[in-house]
Amino acid sequence: MPLVSFDLFGTLVTATTPDDPAVAVARELRDRGVAVPGDWGDAYRTPHLETPENAEVPLPAHVAAALRSRSVRMSDSVIRRAVVAAFDPDVRRRAGVEDALDAARSHGPVGLCSNCSVPELVSRTLVRADLRDAFDAVVTSAACGFRKPHPRPFETVAAELGGDASALVHVGDDPQADGGVEHLDGIFVDVCQTPLSALHDRLDGGTGLCR
């Protein structure tokens, strides 16, 4: 029996994001009394922390480092609140979500595996999409330290579901990121090719689970 996990954004839900994240974060910082530097756009878009490939830098840590690079220091709690507020989304479920979850549950526990560097964004999105209790395991890149396609997120969600990543069927919308499960001998199901409403047939072998 396969273990099934889902990507979140673009797969199960659509969620609004700021047209210009740097501007959105700057606005929230100013609202909290932070002196945002005049070249904030350049500071925001410049990496300031050395990390391994595909390592996830939580956005508040990046914002704090960007401010420090311009000699601006502020408490971590203020920065975190500003970042969370800047990415407060309107959320809508995609068609076929309930059918897909029912299909996955028929095979056992179900996981969520999401690339997300913004604190609280995944949990807030799940609440707003009425999916808070839909998963037996929730893994985010910020929590596990690496972004898909790095093996760590897939290995983590598989372990929390009680198995190995080679038994994982991961449903997502990004062949480069979500498709990383294939490097662990797992299976990637692309919702751009297999709609959520058709996942039951795919899992039950109606159209085959092809590597």
Secondary structure, 3 states (H helix, E strand, C coil): CCEEEECCECCCEEECCCCCHHHHHHHHHHHCCCCCCCCHHHHHHCCCCCCCCCECCCHHHHHHHHHHCCCCCCCHHHHHHHHHHHCCCCEEECCCHHHHHHHHHCCCCEEEEECCCCCCHHHHHHHHCCCCCCCCEEEEHHHHCECCCCHHHHHHHHHHCCCCHHHEEEEECCCCCHHHHHHHCCEEEECCCCCHHHHHHHHCCCCCCCC
